[in-house]
Amino acid sequence: MKFLDGINVTYVKKDEKSTLSKILNELSKYKTKLAFKPLNNELYGEFRIEFYAPIEGFPTIKLTGLIVTDEPIEWLMTKDDQSAMAIEKILHVVDTEILELDTARPIPVVILEQSKVYAVVNEELTKDFTINQLVNSALERLFEVYFDKKFIPDEYEIQIHSELTDYFV
């Protein structure tokens, strides 16, 4: 997989925004160092979305694994192309996930890992997309696959937090 771009996105369902504001205002009245952050769900979310282009087809399985090596930093530094990493050590797979694939979509595959979304793009369908269109397509796929809901952009307030590196591309 080839990394294309990464951005941070926050969304809130418009009919829930005032309730969220009231809760945050009420909490700010208390003198505490505790922080409040809603869980990511279909009403509110704060994600980093990373866009990737497939190299040899679209991924269909996600593996989470562990490798034993005496010098982990040295070992990792010798792997120049981590997207095509040859692993000569034993990989202990601790988790697997079958990925939902729909090649007719602008974002055929999404993978959610805590607050990070890996979005694999269909380059033929997205070649003229703006970053806003890519984000909306990624959120549509995320909602469908992980929340079992339909994402309707007009029902959400979406903020895209660009990174400094985006300005130099």
Buried (B, 14 or more C-beta within 10 A) or exposed (E): BEEBBBBBBBBBBEEBBEEBEEEEEEEEEEEEEEEEEBEBEBBBBBBBBBBBBBEEEBBEEBEEEEEEEEEEEEBEEEEEEEEEEEEEEEEEEEEEEEBBEBEEBBBBBBBBEEEEBBBBBBEEBBEEBEBEEBBBBBBBBBBBBBBEEEBEBEEBEBEBEEEEEEEEE
